[in-house]
Amino acid sequence: MTLDRAAGLAESARALADGEVTSRALVEAALARIEATQGTLNAFRIVRAEAALAEADAADRELATGARRPLLGVPVAVKDDMDVAGEPTAFGCRGTFPPVPEDGEAVRRLRAAGAVIVGKTNTCEFGQWPFTEGPAFGETRNPWNTDHTPGGSSGGSAAAVAAGLVPAALGSDGAGSVRIPASWTHLVGVKPQRGRISTWPRGESFQGITVNGTLARTVADAALLLDAASGNHPQDPHRPPAVDATAAVRRDPGRLRVALSLKPPFTAVPARLQPEVRARVVELAEKLAALGHGVEEADPPYGQIGLTFVPRATAGIAERVLEAPEPTLLDRRTHGAARLGRLLGGAPLRVARRAEAVMHRRIGAFFASYDVVLAPTTAAPPPRIGAFHDLGGLATDRAMIAACPYAWPWNVLGWPGVNVPAGFLDGGLPVGAQLLGPAGSEPLLLSLAAQLEAELRWYELWPPEPSAAAVEAV
């Protein structure tokens, strides 16, 4: 027996445990799909074909003994900012990066759960932008329309899952980099609480704003991968209490107070929610009301939260540039961000870090009146491939903020957020909405997302399989 691309993470794990399919068969099928679409979607930076097949054979031998682990033998992918032993971690950059000696903590935990890592997915340079394009690897394309980006910076992981190349993947989210591509590829994308999935060997990534998260077609699969990857290295500075995400998916969320927040948070340049996107988010709010939840328009008291984001983000870029083996090959926009980061890396960074506790109190008080915030994930649909290519640093920032002004505040706060599919625009491009909560609220958000999924059944819709003609056109 073989499983088609519609088999998700949980279904694949069950079929393996029941002996209906072998890990080698699943991994071979995943590798074949990756090879067939690489010329079209270009989702992967590294494909571990030989190593993955060897790991699949080892999983089959273990399964034959009766051993069971949550993801034993299931193929998954990880973003190319995560260390996989024996592979380079180029993080979207050009240059010669040496193979790393050992797995990062998140990858180590996936392996401990039995997963087979088939490859590392594309990401833009140091994960800075909501598109996945660059001279190091070319353009990663959206399975729903290959003229458009899948978003970024976890665009490779999103494209791979949306097209059914793998049932689920890890990404990372520093300003929406899991939620934005999930929105633009019709996926569930979980940005967990800071520290939920370790970023080790970095105790904090980008001064604490970046976390690792999960992308899948269903809430249950996103939760299963979250449980498998969760946990901490002994030296991690952030160690939130454990949650059982899989159990939360099966629970009724109860009647919740939902704040529909359509106003973009504080940004340095204007941002406007496009009417078509607004309509899809409002429809989702209406569905929540029909399910019995109390929904009213209300915006969290963000204040000037953007002033605390910029020092952390740019200081993080400056740190990465120092580590690049060939910094002269980096994008001019990267160097511009690094210069700003060096300027802001002293007292402004310390002030920004201290301000987080104040924002926790102020915005946390909002959750005395509401349980969940429902907000757009993006203000616009996915841009065309190349839309940002010739822009300078300031113009890129302006375009990025105009398209994606909603996701980043939750990175400053370090709190959980879940993108859910919100439907399609007239041109057939998907958009999403975020369910946002306070510290440690993943179980509540996943329970609510699962309730929505049971009504909307978004996982039944698939992008077209890339044709040979599309491959030749690209």
Order of alpha helices (4+ residues) and beta strands (2+ residues): alpha-alpha-beta-alpha-beta-alpha-beta-beta-beta-alpha-beta-alpha-beta-beta-alpha-alpha-beta-alpha-beta-alpha-alpha-alpha-beta-alpha-alpha-beta-beta-alpha-alpha
